[in-house]
Amino acid sequence: MFKHSEPYLLSKQGSDRATAYDFANKAVTRNGKTHVVWTDAVAVTRGRTFDHAAGEWGEPITIGEGRDNHNNPSLTADAEGRLRIAYGPHGIWDQLQEPERWPSGSFKYSRASEPDTLAAFESVRPVGYCATYACLLNTRDGRDALVYRGGEAPYSVLFQIQRPQGGWTQAQALFAQAIKPQYTFYGASLSAGPGGDLFVAAHFFHHETSRSEGVGILRSPDNGATWLDLKGRRIALPALYGPRVAVPSFAAEHSPFNGGVVATPDGALWALAHASQGSRYPLRLSRWDGRGWDTINLDEALPPERGACRAHLSLDGAGRLHILATAVDKTRLAKGADPFGHPSLQIFHLGSNTEKTAFQQRLVSDGDPEIPSWNPSLSLPGPFHPVEKPVLLFTKGLNQPAGEHGCRHTWKTEVYCVLS
């Protein structure tokens, strides 16, 4: 069984979504140091570094400021260990309300001038269009790539990558929904395979039905110049949800959400789907072997009264799969109720053996029955920051105290890190 440190209190000033969203990496470990980032209230991007040789955390560092609790800092590193980060806006509203701070609703993007430190970020530059929910990755050839929700309503999943000569490519829509303009959410994740292929996965949630149709995936063998389905066939973009892109999940009544994708050296691809609503909260892990999918039911990997209403997948260097899940106590949740911010939420770590045939679970939050621990964040591998041992982040705090609503809450939460 994997071991965990006691949860370490990074901050008492956290946003109510301090460690959301799990498709964006928030922890990088290299050269004996672990760097983590989160959002302090209302929208301040902060970071801290753990020195493994000294066994000590450094002081918090202020990196920059977003606009609201959708700030979502996303962290990656290049081959020399220089960190990069994107964070900031919340779509078109930021552009309309504060155009001088958020031109075109762009993310704030920075690169570090020195390796292995959070204290050397260079000047902030804009990237993205009507953007929310950054997922940033430094690719095998050293270019930063980005997926996010953005564009004109109804929003799409957009992809951009740095050009070799500098600057960014024009935003390219990869996934979309054929619906009238309304709220959409994709939870889009970007990951890289051992050979450098890029994988983008997303779910297809929209306001009219208040649920997701399912989870889809695309592959690019050439840093986004070409996008294919998993059988290697070119696909018209933006792709809609359908059999050619679908990841196995479950009935739409449970609203399948993207739990991430990892590629293993043996050529297999693993994808996770979790439920965001319903009554059973199914959890499905699927393996693509180049010809088709095999799916594992992980419902029983959690305690019987628990259901995963948020979960994300990672892979360590020994070949073990890791899932960090927010699990609600189904016996305390009213039928049809939204688990978002429910007092019973707790954080569980599921870890596989090296053969990926069995999973063990452990509660990593404190089990407080009245204050939720949620917004899980699990360290995700990149070409230049593999996961030796997973780093776990979560937020502890009540949701929406009386009298405060919207996305710019002034109350504070606690932010925790667990090392393993």
Secondary structure, 3 states (H helix, E strand, C coil): CCCCCCCEEEEEEECCCCCCCCCCCCEEEECCEEEEEEEECCCEEEEEEEECCCCEECCCEEEEECCCCCCCCEEEECCCCCEEEEECCCCHHHHHHCCCCCHHHCEEEEEECCCCCCCCECCCEEECCCCEEEEEEECCCCCEEEEEEECCCCCEEEEEEECCCCCECCCEEEECCCCCCCCEECCCEEEECCCCCEEEEEEEEECCCCEEEEEEEEEECCCCCCCECCCCCECCCCECCCCCCEECCCCHHHCEEEEEEEECCCCCEEEEEEECCCCCCCEEEEEECCCCEEEEECHHHCCCCEEEEEEEEEEECCCCEEEEEEEEEHHHCCCCCCCCCCCCCEEEEEEECCCCCCEEEEECCCCCCCCCEEEEEECCCECCECECCCEEEEEECCCCCCCCCCCCCCCCEEEEEEEC
